[in-house]
Amino acid sequence: MSYQDKYEMVCGVETHVELATKTKIFCACTTEFGGEQNTHVCPVCLGLPGALPVLNREVVNLAIKAGLALNCEIAEFTKFDRKNYFYPDLSKNYQTSQYDLPICKNGRLEIEINGESKSIGITRAHMEEDAGKLVHSGESITTSDSSYVDYNRAGVPLLEIVSEPDMRTVDEVIAYLQELVQILDYAGVSDCKMEQGSVRFDVNVSLRPLGSRELGTRTEIKNLNSFAAVRRCLEYETERQAKVLNKGEKVIQETRTWDDSQGVTLSLRTKEEAHDYRYFPEADLVPLKIDPEWVERIRATLPELPAAKRERLKELGLSGYEAGVLTSSKAMADYFDRVMQNYADAKVVANWIMGDLSALLKANNRSFEDCPIKPYQLADMLKLIKKGDISGKIAKTVLEEIYTGGKDPAVIVKEKGLVQIRDQDALEKIIAEVLAQNPKSVADYQGGKEKAFGFLVGQVMKATQGKANPELVNKILKEKLQIAY
Amino acid sequence: MKTIRKSLAELHTLLVNKEISSVELTGEYLDHISEFEPKIRAFITVTAEKALAQAKKIDQKIAQGESIGPLAGIPMALKDNLCTEEIVTTCASQMLREFIPPYNATVTSRLEAAGAVLAGKLNMDEFAMGSTTESSAFFLTANPWDLSRVPGGSSGGSAASVAAGEVAYSLGSDTGGSIRQPAAFCGVVGLKPTYGVVSRYGLAAFASSLDQVGPLTRTVRDNALVLNAIAGYDVLDSTSVPFNKPDYTQFLENNVKGLKIGVPKEFFEHGLKSEIAELIKQALKTYEQLGAEIEECSLPHMQYALPAYFVISTAECSSNLARYDGVSYGYRAEAEEVIDMCETTRAKAFGPEVKRRMLFGTYALSSGNYEAYYVKAQKVRTLIKQDFAQALAKYHVLLSPTTPTVAYKIGEISEPVACYMGDVYTIPVNLAGLPAISIPAGFVDNMPVGLQLIGNYFAEGLLYRAAYAFEQNTGYYQEIPALLREAD
């Protein structure tokens, strides 16, 4: 029995996304990922006595941009606050964040679930600094004798995006997260590298009896770093809560953590143990006034966002599925657009990008961001197919050649002698030879075995090293076979 | 008169005319420090070697005919909450007893760039919390006028070192009176500049919205010269203000004709010693004779300043001092678990006054208390600003005693609240972010008394003018502690 038979899930997500600035939010240290431990640090991000923060203006620019992409209102007056709690990775033992006057609020984004569109509210988005990272001497925090702190990440700018509790199924949650990450990727506010921890999620989830309008007691599961982890975690946590409720017990309001290896959530602290963060205004920074001109300046830099792009692709005649796949990453969508500039057959371009090119990149562990085949090269190759210079089959070889050697398709086709044989006389001669060598297949075909036709085509292609024009081969073969031998 | 008791301008002339070298001058000051430190104990660290090295550099410049600034080659010292690169900066706390900053405070850099010679780091109340320098984790500093009395605080070492002639001037920090009160107790000139005039970068924070660095000097002119060097916008401090910094010495005019002085009656309450009230009345007469217009005025919300200050300053300090946890620098107590380590570190290395204030501040910020304490205190702060704004729209400056009493006997004040009450005339100024100066105004019981002048935002120049006229017409600055006279 699944929880869904009796209960409805209510879920909201807090997403922490690293903003793509060159330097940290309050100092000039680099935000570059990796780097030897404690080398991207200075008195400010180390929280040394007397060091003071200075706001990186680019953080504000990116926060505004993200807010606009998420249909948020941008605050005209915003400020920073201190969130006080002790943890060794937090150099000052307070996080400079935003409390009651966040930079963005009241936004929304649209997700598509079973072909229907649903709006998910964005409560707010605020700027804050990331903490450092604990490096344990052993396997995990519980099994280690000691831990070290790496402050390279301390002070990397984050945008925390808080959704409304608008999601009712795990699929909706995943759809929301995918759409959110896509939008942030498109807007260029973050590199969205999930594997490097650029995006992290805290989920708040509760159950309520089907038909009930009241909210149940929620738990918060912190620090999930992939869609898969969110899915597994929610599937586990909803069943766990359902079991508790089914026993007539109450769900405890608490913060939990996801143990990925065991596939379970574990209690971190209950409501009674919850931190009192003692928020108050950050007096080391001055409040920020954002005039409408500033917002408009940023709005002008917003690129086409995924939803708009998907609509445009559908108008080009692509299916919803194709539009979805092509826009799943900004790099892929941009690649599509650039190929289209030189070869405007959306269906054909989509097939090649989603099919052979994607497979090729995947096999080589690369992505569209660093695709060795230039969009114009793919377009040129498609032109060669259209002209009939090469077959689709040969094109696959050409594609691989471009990938490995970087040469333009026309050059490859010429150098390797891959131009299609479309000479009727030459083909007739080859086909006649093939038929003469395969009397049994000829007899089979004429005896009604359709399959034998395919075999004969294959033999012709083999004889021409795949260079025969397939339509011509079909046509000539059919003609010849109708002539009785 | 001994060389070391000369004004900055006189010392500068001696250096430029090569009547004395900076190395010689620095040597004289260092000798004086050696002689008087056993009695005064103003210094936590004396940086003799570095001082002589810097002096040598200045001498080379002079020898090569290069022009030098008015502070070049002259010894000074810094309160030990101002960061000095490669020189231990303790905040008079066990927590930072061995902390060596890898960077300079902006004021340190600016003085260094001006050629100043750093003679050492000065004692203070632990993390600048206190009014007597008795909360220093290391030792007591004595008042040069009476060794059985405190120098005031928290910049007690800054005031005592200048009064004892150990340095030509010093820097202190003022969160609720910590420059002006010790200046008054030690008979020197102390300025708390407008909030935002001097960078706080590298000043170990007590209360971010109130802290301000300022000079302690023997004369008003010296004070203006030091402010010239340290004031001005700093990109590293978001709360520092870009403004057109004047040459503050241009205001030093012995002329207060037409100057409108408001005298807030609330600043004559709260246990003001009658002899001090008498001295302030005499000061008002002096100003009147010099052509100033005196009028009593009222700042109706002043009675709420002290509680509001305690909520705001302790709230900020509870957060500002959270970073001292033994993790990456400073004192660390060994323990099995990280939380134990942090708790034990803080339990062992912070003194009782610092703990008291952090507890108070944590309480005031806690959920359920925040509205009643922190928010209410901020509202009071707004009312106090408005009171001052109204008064300063009518008067050029406001005049009051700096403190209700003269310097306490060591150990006299054991009740924290009694100690806090001593700051009742200085605290409102910090809440409003205004500039104020304390200048010598006479003696009660052979102890110096300070007079406080409060001006409008960025009106340091006007304060200097009013202070200079008083100083030139009274001459209290020429008095020196008996201790120094005996040594002559």
Interface residues (C-beta under 8 A of the other chain):
Chain A: P43 L46 G47 L48 P49 G50 A51 L52 P53 V54 L55 R82 N84 F86 P88 S91 K92 N93 Y94 S147 V149 Y151 D276 R278 Y279 F280 A283 D284 L285 V286
Chain B: N81 L82 C83 T89 C91 L96 F99 P101 P102 Y103 A105 R200 Y201 G202 L203 A204 A205 A207 S208 S209 V235 L236 D237 S238 T239 A315 E316 S318 S319 A322 R323 D325 V327 S328 Y329 V338 I339 C342 T362 L365 S366 S367 Y370 Y374
